[in-house]
Amino acid sequence: MTDQRSDLARLQRETIRQLAMETARLQNRPAPQVIWHAITMALVCILLGVAIAVGLTLLGRIL
């Protein structure tokens, strides 16, 4: 089972790397810039989701 998990993890990393490289090529930008942009967008989305959840919780308590 651990061999399958490690194989899947390796495949996932390789797929993400290929996707980042292809995105960088299509956008004609360096790969590290594309990767940092994706990480930044993911963090912004997570923070926005947390803020919405907290806001809805507080709104529910008020009402």
For each residue, the residues with C-beta under 8 A, 3 or more apart:
1: 4 5
2: 5 6
3: 6 7
4: 1 7 8
5: 1 2 8 9
6: 2 3 9 10
7: 3 4 10 11
8: 4 5 11 12
9: 5 6 12 13
10: 6 7 13 14
11: 7 8 14 15
12: 8 9 15 16
13: 9 10 16 17
14: 10 11 17 18
15: 11 12 18 19
16: 12 13 19 20
17: 13 14 20 21
18: 14 15 21 22
19: 15 16 22 23
20: 16 17 23 24 31 34 35 38
21: 17 18 24 25 31
22: 18 19 25 26
23: 19 20 26 27 34 38
24: 20 21 27 28 29 30 31 33 34
25: 21 22 28
26: 22 23
27: 23 24 34
28: 24 25
29: 24 33 34
30: 24 33 34
31: 20 21 24 34 35
32: 35 36
33: 24 29 30 36 37
34: 20 23 24 27 29 30 31 37 38
35: 20 31 32 38 39
36: 32 33 39 40
37: 33 34 40 41
38: 20 23 34 35 41 42
39: 35 36 42 43
40: 36 37 43 44
41: 37 38 44 45
42: 38 39 45 46
43: 39 40 46 47
44: 40 41 47 48
45: 41 42 48 49
46: 42 43 49 50
47: 43 44 50 51
48: 44 45 51 52
49: 45 46 52 53
50: 46 47 53 54
51: 47 48 54 55
52: 48 49 55 56
53: 49 50 56 57
54: 50 51 57 58
55: 51 52 58 59
56: 52 53 59 60
57: 53 54 60 61
58: 54 55 61 62
59: 55 56 62 63
60: 56 57 63
61: 57 58
62: 58 59
63: 59 60
